[in-house]
Amino acid sequence: NHNYPYCWRSDTPLMNKAISTWFINMEPLKKNLLKNNAKTHWVPEHLRDGRFGNWLENARDWNISRNRFWGTPLPIWRCDKTCKEMLCVGSIEELHRLSGKKLDDIHKHFVDDVTIPCPKCKKPMNRIPEVLDCWFESGAMPYAQVHYPFENKEKFDKAFPADFIAEGIDQTRGWFYTLSVLSTALFDKPPFKNVIVNGLVLAEDGKKMSKRLKNYPDPKFVLDTYGADAMRAYLASSPASHAEDLRFSENGIKEIIRSVLLPFWNAYSFFVTYAMADGWTPETYDAKNLDKLE
């Protein structure tokens, strides 16, 4: 008897299989990654040199390719038939110049038909079949959102590095990491100056919330039953605001209503009732002459 792998989404049995993939060599980047990380301000502060810093120190080579259909095609053309020459294409314009074909859509099923004459043997070079890891695309967000470096250089220079970003603690191995890798590789800069990290909201039993398992209360039911203010107060005062995991509980929202919102509302209602009875307005308030209000 032995454990067998299953897809965590569909419970389908899986077969492990070794395939060829494309990697970024991280070893030459580690020193500068740590240097740039030291320039950033993290909230909570301990994550910078702790969870994130440790991840950078032990960074493995980054597998940037995926064997899927939808995704950004890896722009590498290879001469498979003879000399094994490889070429990385940097833009649509460069692809047009090298292949003679102008593309408006660079999805896989269009780009795969484009061949480039091999600069060595003159035989046709074909694009490799893989697409980019979507996390590579998330790390490229600062550049892609303004179409840099093809345009908006001045706009990009003013906004980079970002003054502030925020995401969940799981992004120490995701978005925070890929932002840092690409920014260090391209500019030797940190991609952000300040970052606030929140914890994860889990199901009450400690498992990840799942649409398939339905192991969480319906958000619409929670908002309709307890209100958005109760939800906000519950989350803001929870471990999630300190980058720690929160086991979501309706009882927690009820406690916030009982101990915070109802006393606050009662005090406010009491004040408004007597302020209106006395004809009090903010304009009549004078802290130096309280006797005038008696």
Contacts in CASP RR format, 6 or more apart in sequence:
PFRMAT RR
TARGET T0000
AUTHOR 0000-0000-0000
METHOD contacts of the structure
MODEL  1
NHNYPYCWRSDTPLMNKAISTWFINMEPLKKNLLKNNAKTHWVPEHLRDG
RFGNWLENARDWNISRNRFWGTPLPIWRCDKTCKEMLCVGSIEELHRLSG
KKLDDIHKHFVDDVTIPCPKCKKPMNRIPEVLDCWFESGAMPYAQVHYPF
ENKEKFDKAFPADFIAEGIDQTRGWFYTLSVLSTALFDKPPFKNVIVNGL
VLAEDGKKMSKRLKNYPDPKFVLDTYGADAMRAYLASSPASHAEDLRFSE
NGIKEIIRSVLLPFWNAYSFFVTYAMADGWTPETYDAKNLDKLE
4 13 0 8 1.000
5 13 0 8 1.000
5 14 0 8 1.000
5 16 0 8 1.000
6 12 0 8 1.000
6 13 0 8 1.000
6 14 0 8 1.000
7 13 0 8 1.000
7 14 0 8 1.000
9 212 0 8 1.000
19 67 0 8 1.000
21 63 0 8 1.000
21 65 0 8 1.000
21 130 0 8 1.000
22 63 0 8 1.000
22 64 0 8 1.000
22 65 0 8 1.000
22 74 0 8 1.000
22 76 0 8 1.000
22 128 0 8 1.000
22 130 0 8 1.000
23 61 0 8 1.000
23 62 0 8 1.000
23 63 0 8 1.000
23 64 0 8 1.000
24 61 0 8 1.000
24 62 0 8 1.000
24 64 0 8 1.000
24 181 0 8 1.000
24 185 0 8 1.000
25 61 0 8 1.000
26 59 0 8 1.000
26 60 0 8 1.000
26 61 0 8 1.000
26 62 0 8 1.000
26 181 0 8 1.000
27 61 0 8 1.000
29 59 0 8 1.000
29 181 0 8 1.000
29 184 0 8 1.000
29 185 0 8 1.000
30 56 0 8 1.000
30 57 0 8 1.000
30 59 0 8 1.000
32 184 0 8 1.000
32 188 0 8 1.000
33 56 0 8 1.000
33 59 0 8 1.000
33 180 0 8 1.000
33 181 0 8 1.000
33 184 0 8 1.000
34 53 0 8 1.000
34 56 0 8 1.000
34 57 0 8 1.000
36 180 0 8 1.000
36 183 0 8 1.000
36 184 0 8 1.000
36 188 0 8 1.000
36 189 0 8 1.000
36 190 0 8 1.000
37 48 0 8 1.000
37 49 0 8 1.000
37 52 0 8 1.000
37 53 0 8 1.000
37 56 0 8 1.000
37 180 0 8 1.000
37 190 0 8 1.000
38 48 0 8 1.000
38 49 0 8 1.000
39 190 0 8 1.000
39 193 0 8 1.000
40 48 0 8 1.000
40 190 0 8 1.000
40 192 0 8 1.000
40 193 0 8 1.000
40 194 0 8 1.000
40 195 0 8 1.000
41 48 0 8 1.000
41 193 0 8 1.000
41 194 0 8 1.000
41 195 0 8 1.000
42 48 0 8 1.000
42 52 0 8 1.000
42 194 0 8 1.000
42 195 0 8 1.000
42 197 0 8 1.000
43 194 0 8 1.000
43 195 0 8 1.000
43 196 0 8 1.000
43 197 0 8 1.000
44 197 0 8 1.000
44 242 0 8 1.000
44 243 0 8 1.000
47 169 0 8 1.000
47 172 0 8 1.000
47 197 0 8 1.000
47 243 0 8 1.000
51 169 0 8 1.000
51 172 0 8 1.000
52 172 0 8 1.000
52 176 0 8 1.000
52 177 0 8 1.000
55 172 0 8 1.000
55 173 0 8 1.000
55 177 0 8 1.000
56 177 0 8 1.000
56 180 0 8 1.000
62 181 0 8 1.000
63 133 0 8 1.000
64 74 0 8 1.000
64 132 0 8 1.000
64 133 0 8 1.000
64 136 0 8 1.000
65 74 0 8 1.000
65 130 0 8 1.000
65 131 0 8 1.000
65 132 0 8 1.000
65 133 0 8 1.000
66 130 0 8 1.000
66 131 0 8 1.000
66 132 0 8 1.000
66 133 0 8 1.000
66 134 0 8 1.000
67 129 0 8 1.000
67 130 0 8 1.000
67 131 0 8 1.000
68 131 0 8 1.000
69 108 0 8 1.000
69 109 0 8 1.000
69 131 0 8 1.000
70 107 0 8 1.000
70 108 0 8 1.000
70 131 0 8 1.000
71 107 0 8 1.000
71 108 0 8 1.000
71 131 0 8 1.000
71 132 0 8 1.000
71 134 0 8 1.000
72 106 0 8 1.000
72 131 0 8 1.000
72 132 0 8 1.000
72 136 0 8 1.000
72 137 0 8 1.000
73 106 0 8 1.000
73 107 0 8 1.000
73 108 0 8 1.000
73 111 0 8 1.000
73 112 0 8 1.000
73 127 0 8 1.000
73 130 0 8 1.000
73 131 0 8 1.000
73 132 0 8 1.000
74 127 0 8 1.000
74 128 0 8 1.000
74 130 0 8 1.000
74 131 0 8 1.000
74 132 0 8 1.000
75 88 0 8 1.000
75 89 0 8 1.000
75 90 0 8 1.000
75 95 0 8 1.000
75 127 0 8 1.000
76 86 0 8 1.000
76 87 0 8 1.000
76 88 0 8 1.000
76 89 0 8 1.000
76 127 0 8 1.000
76 128 0 8 1.000
77 86 0 8 1.000
77 87 0 8 1.000
77 89 0 8 1.000
77 115 0 8 1.000
77 116 0 8 1.000
77 125 0 8 1.000
77 126 0 8 1.000
77 127 0 8 1.000
77 128 0 8 1.000
78 84 0 8 1.000
78 85 0 8 1.000
78 86 0 8 1.000
78 87 0 8 1.000
78 125 0 8 1.000
78 126 0 8 1.000
78 127 0 8 1.000
78 128 0 8 1.000
79 85 0 8 1.000
79 86 0 8 1.000
79 118 0 8 1.000
79 120 0 8 1.000
79 121 0 8 1.000
79 123 0 8 1.000
79 124 0 8 1.000
79 125 0 8 1.000
80 126 0 8 1.000
81 123 0 8 1.000
81 124 0 8 1.000
82 118 0 8 1.000
82 121 0 8 1.000
82 123 0 8 1.000
83 118 0 8 1.000
83 120 0 8 1.000
83 121 0 8 1.000
83 123 0 8 1.000
85 118 0 8 1.000
85 119 0 8 1.000
85 120 0 8 1.000
85 121 0 8 1.000
85 125 0 8 1.000
87 98 0 8 1.000
87 116 0 8 1.000
87 119 0 8 1.000
87 125 0 8 1.000
89 95 0 8 1.000
89 98 0 8 1.000
89 116 0 8 1.000
91 150 0 8 1.000
92 102 0 8 1.000
92 103 0 8 1.000
92 106 0 8 1.000
95 101 0 8 1.000
95 103 0 8 1.000
95 111 0 8 1.000
95 114 0 8 1.000
95 116 0 8 1.000
96 102 0 8 1.000
96 103 0 8 1.000
98 116 0 8 1.000
98 117 0 8 1.000
99 114 0 8 1.000
99 115 0 8 1.000
99 116 0 8 1.000
101 114 0 8 1.000
103 110 0 8 1.000
103 111 0 8 1.000
103 114 0 8 1.000
108 131 0 8 1.000
111 127 0 8 1.000
112 126 0 8 1.000
112 127 0 8 1.000
112 129 0 8 1.000
114 127 0 8 1.000
115 124 0 8 1.000
115 125 0 8 1.000
115 126 0 8 1.000
116 124 0 8 1.000
116 125 0 8 1.000
117 123 0 8 1.000
117 124 0 8 1.000
117 125 0 8 1.000
118 124 0 8 1.000
118 125 0 8 1.000
135 174 0 8 1.000
135 175 0 8 1.000
135 178 0 8 1.000
136 178 0 8 1.000
136 182 0 8 1.000
137 144 0 8 1.000
138 174 0 8 1.000
138 175 0 8 1.000
138 178 0 8 1.000
138 179 0 8 1.000
139 175 0 8 1.000
139 178 0 8 1.000
139 179 0 8 1.000
139 181 0 8 1.000
139 182 0 8 1.000
139 191 0 8 1.000
140 182 0 8 1.000
141 179 0 8 1.000
142 148 0 8 1.000
142 156 0 8 1.000
142 159 0 8 1.000
142 160 0 8 1.000
142 161 0 8 1.000
142 162 0 8 1.000
142 179 0 8 1.000
142 183 0 8 1.000
142 191 0 8 1.000
143 149 0 8 1.000
143 156 0 8 1.000
143 182 0 8 1.000
143 186 0 8 1.000
146 152 0 8 1.000
146 155 0 8 1.000
146 156 0 8 1.000
146 159 0 8 1.000
148 156 0 8 1.000
149 156 0 8 1.000
160 189 0 8 1.000
160 191 0 8 1.000
161 183 0 8 1.000
161 189 0 8 1.000
161 190 0 8 1.000
161 191 0 8 1.000
161 192 0 8 1.000
161 193 0 8 1.000
162 191 0 8 1.000
162 192 0 8 1.000
162 193 0 8 1.000
163 192 0 8 1.000
163 193 0 8 1.000
163 194 0 8 1.000
164 192 0 8 1.000
164 193 0 8 1.000
164 194 0 8 1.000
164 195 0 8 1.000
164 196 0 8 1.000
165 179 0 8 1.000
165 192 0 8 1.000
165 194 0 8 1.000
165 195 0 8 1.000
165 196 0 8 1.000
166 195 0 8 1.000
166 196 0 8 1.000
166 197 0 8 1.000
166 198 0 8 1.000
167 175 0 8 1.000
167 176 0 8 1.000
167 195 0 8 1.000
167 197 0 8 1.000
167 198 0 8 1.000
168 197 0 8 1.000
168 198 0 8 1.000
168 199 0 8 1.000
168 200 0 8 1.000
168 243 0 8 1.000
169 197 0 8 1.000
169 198 0 8 1.000
169 199 0 8 1.000
169 200 0 8 1.000
169 243 0 8 1.000
170 200 0 8 1.000
171 177 0 8 1.000
171 197 0 8 1.000
172 197 0 8 1.000
176 195 0 8 1.000
179 191 0 8 1.000
179 192 0 8 1.000
180 190 0 8 1.000
180 191 0 8 1.000
182 191 0 8 1.000
183 189 0 8 1.000
183 190 0 8 1.000
183 191 0 8 1.000
184 190 0 8 1.000
197 243 0 8 1.000
198 240 0 8 1.000
198 241 0 8 1.000
198 243 0 8 1.000
199 239 0 8 1.000
199 240 0 8 1.000
199 241 0 8 1.000
199 242 0 8 1.000
199 243 0 8 1.000
199 244 0 8 1.000
199 245 0 8 1.000
199 246 0 8 1.000
200 208 0 8 1.000
200 240 0 8 1.000
200 245 0 8 1.000
200 246 0 8 1.000
201 209 0 8 1.000
201 235 0 8 1.000
201 240 0 8 1.000
201 245 0 8 1.000
201 246 0 8 1.000
201 248 0 8 1.000
202 208 0 8 1.000
202 209 0 8 1.000
202 245 0 8 1.000
202 246 0 8 1.000
202 247 0 8 1.000
202 248 0 8 1.000
203 209 0 8 1.000
203 210 0 8 1.000
203 213 0 8 1.000
203 215 0 8 1.000
203 216 0 8 1.000
203 247 0 8 1.000
203 248 0 8 1.000
204 215 0 8 1.000
204 216 0 8 1.000
204 247 0 8 1.000
204 248 0 8 1.000
204 249 0 8 1.000
205 215 0 8 1.000
205 247 0 8 1.000
206 245 0 8 1.000
206 247 0 8 1.000
207 213 0 8 1.000
207 215 0 8 1.000
209 215 0 8 1.000
209 216 0 8 1.000
209 248 0 8 1.000
216 248 0 8 1.000
217 248 0 8 1.000
217 250 0 8 1.000
222 231 0 8 1.000
222 250 0 8 1.000
222 253 0 8 1.000
223 231 0 8 1.000
226 250 0 8 1.000
226 253 0 8 1.000
226 254 0 8 1.000
226 257 0 8 1.000
229 261 0 8 1.000
230 253 0 8 1.000
230 256 0 8 1.000
230 257 0 8 1.000
230 261 0 8 1.000
231 253 0 8 1.000
233 256 0 8 1.000
233 260 0 8 1.000
233 261 0 8 1.000
234 252 0 8 1.000
234 253 0 8 1.000
234 256 0 8 1.000
235 241 0 8 1.000
235 246 0 8 1.000
237 256 0 8 1.000
238 246 0 8 1.000
239 245 0 8 1.000
239 246 0 8 1.000
240 246 0 8 1.000
274 280 0 8 1.000
275 281 0 8 1.000
278 293 0 8 1.000
280 293 0 8 1.000
284 292 0 8 1.000
284 293 0 8 1.000
285 293 0 8 1.000
286 292 0 8 1.000
286 293 0 8 1.000
END
